[in-house]
Amino acid sequence: MKASSNEILSWVGLYLIPGLGNRAFGNLIARFGSAKAVFDAGFSGLVGVEGVREEVARRIVARQYTCDPEKEIRRVEDNGARIITYLDPSYPRLLKEIHSPPMLLYIKGKNIPANQTLIAAVGSRNPTHYGTRAAENIAFGLAKRGVGVVSGMAKGIDSAAHVGCMRANGFTIAVIGTGIDQVYPASNKGLAEQITESGAVISEFPIGSPPEPKNFPIRNRTISGLSRGVVVVEATRNSGSLITASLALEQGRDVFAVPGSIDSFKSTGAHFLIKRGAKLVENADDILDEFGYNDSPHQEKFIFGNKEGNMPEMNEPEKKIYELLGEYPLHIDEIVRMGNMGTGEVSSALMGLELKGLVRQLMGKMFVR
């Protein structure tokens, strides 16, 4: 169920309290159940929550915002965007799994598909022609197989990845390090407009936030958090792309890297990652292979392109489990818990889904569409 307008106003107000981080925000919601209830809790109740400092609790009680929440919401709407909360059904499921996920997302464009596999593509802002072509071709190949592409809408590799995905009519997500009303760099204004027509531009920063250096590592952890894997196309050893790759590993995501010339300084970062275990990739198929996209004859029919009209009939338990599953593996115990079903019922339904080619079992009783 989506939050009411009053509850959204409370979420935005809480988000605009100076010094309240995402982790403490999440702890408050877990304790009190809603943002409105947080404001009604009182000082003594607030300071008892882990991560909430006394000065922050006083600001919440006094409603000391960085700007007026109502004006913030109006400005978001005036920019053709919207706000979703951590508890909104449209909030990306994978992003919820990271440490201290953003409690609010500002979105311009379409909703992020709930069960679509997303791969991040990152790299140099000043790539070689080889790097640009590699990023665009890999993104194009992923999109052709129904995989969405996430990047940061920066110059260079990011832009090439967005363009390659859109060229294949795929869904691309630009995660930006500014307010949703800002385009950085300004030269990418046209690209931003194209992305919102067929994909989404998202930010976790309030309206008007400038492109401050501190924002981009935060932005990078959201890029990797949205994605099942990150591919570094061309980067130096001190590139921000390696920060994204490091964050991806911390989040349990896969890391891929495109090799370059041994004479190219701009490939030293990618080569560094390969030496330390990143999978060397030459094309989209090398990434798709890692997620089983090329293993099953059923996947082209039932997953790629989301052609659900051709799916076989399912009984009610099978339907319920199929809706729970995405393209990110779940353990059978998690399916039992999430579906509030018996173990025997789940096992039987999973077997039926496997026989119909809709679900695959991985090692360790993990299941995936």
Secondary structure, DSSP 8 states (H G I E B T S, - for coil): ----HHHHHHHHHHHTSTT--HHHHHHHHHHHSSHHHHHTS-HHHHHTSTT--HHHHHHHHHT--SS-HHHHHHHHHHTT-EEEETTSTTS-HHHHTSSS--SEEEEEES---TT--EEEEE--SS--HHHHHHHHHHHHHHHHTT-EEEE---TTHHHHHHHHHHHTT--EEEE-SSBTT--SSGGGHHHHHHHHHHSEEEESB-TT----TTHHHHHHHHHHHH-SEEEE-S--TT-HHHHHHHHHHHTT-EEEE----TT-GGGHHHHHHHHTT-EE-SSHHHHHHHTTTTT-TTHHHHTGGG-GGG-----HHHHHHHHH--SS-EEHHHHHHHHT--HHHHHHHHHHHHHTTS-EEETTTEEE-
